[in-house]
Amino acid sequence: MAALKIADKDFPKDADINNFLGFSSRKLQLYKSAAIYYKKALAINPQHLGALAYQGELFIVTKKVKLAKKNLATLARVCGINCKEYADLKKAIERARIGGSSRSNVSPI
């Protein structure tokens, strides 16, 4: 996490770095920080597939499933329903809907 924060200072307009920081923060259950990093990644690149999917997973964990569905719709428009990010977020939403785990085994790479 420390290395990513240094990279973010060196490359403040890098959506990938912010997505990785969001992913790391979310996995550490630092949800407010994760939200900030995903928002920054999407401000840099509104069509960043990873940030859209992972932010959607954050929305699920924080009980904001409607916002996760909004990200799912954005992914459908941006990359189609057959892209990996769309499929992963759709599965996470379905697990949340049936009361299963909202955690994903998806890595940020």
URMOSUL-V416044 format. One record per residue. SS is DSSP state (H for helix, E for strand, C for the rest). OMEGA is omega in radians with two decimals (999 if undefined). BURIAL is + if it has 16 or more other C-alpha atoms within 10 Angstrom, else -. Layout:
SS:OMEGA:BURIAL / SS:OMEGA:BURIAL
This chain:
C:-3.13:- / H:3.14:- / H:3.12:- / H:3.11:- / H:3.07:- / H:3.12:- / H:3.13:- / H:3.10:+ / H:3.14:- / H:-3.10:- / C:-3.01:- / C:-3.12:- / C:-3.11:- / C:-3.11:+ / H:-3.13:+ / H:3.13:+ / H:3.13:+ / H:3.07:+ / H:3.11:+ / H:3.08:+ / H:3.09:+ / H:3.12:+ / H:-3.13:+ / H:3.13:+ / H:3.14:+ / H:-3.14:+ / H:3.08:- / C:-3.12:- / C:3.03:- / C:-2.94:- / H:3.12:+ / H:3.09:- / H:3.13:+ / H:-3.14:+ / H:3.14:+ / H:-3.11:+ / H:3.11:+ / H:3.13:+ / H:3.12:+ / H:3.12:+ / H:-3.10:+ / H:3.03:+ / H:3.11:- / H:-3.12:+ / C:-3.08:+ / C:-3.13:- / C:3.14:+ / C:-3.02:+ / H:-3.13:+ / H:-3.13:+ / H:3.10:+ / H:-3.12:+ / H:-3.09:+ / H:3.05:+ / H:3.07:+ / H:3.10:+ / H:3.05:+ / H:3.12:+ / H:3.13:+ / H:-3.11:+ / H:-3.11:+ / C:3.03:- / C:3.10:- / C:-3.02:- / H:3.11:+ / H:3.10:- / H:3.06:+ / H:3.12:+ / H:3.08:+ / H:3.08:- / H:3.11:+ / H:3.11:+ / H:3.09:- / H:3.10:+ / H:3.12:+ / H:3.12:+ / H:-3.02:- / H:-3.04:- / H:3.13:- / C:-3.06:- / C:3.14:- / C:3.14:- / C:-3.05:- / H:-3.10:- / H:3.09:+ / H:-3.10:+ / H:-3.13:+ / H:-3.13:+ / H:3.11:+ / H:3.11:+ / H:3.13:- / H:3.11:+ / H:3.13:+ / H:3.09:- / H:3.13:+ / H:-3.11:+ / H:-3.12:- / C:3.06:- / C:3.12:- / C:3.14:- / C:3.07:- / C:3.12:+ / C:3.12:- / C:3.06:- / C:-3.09:- / C:3.08:- / C:-3.09:- / C:-3.09:- / C:999:-
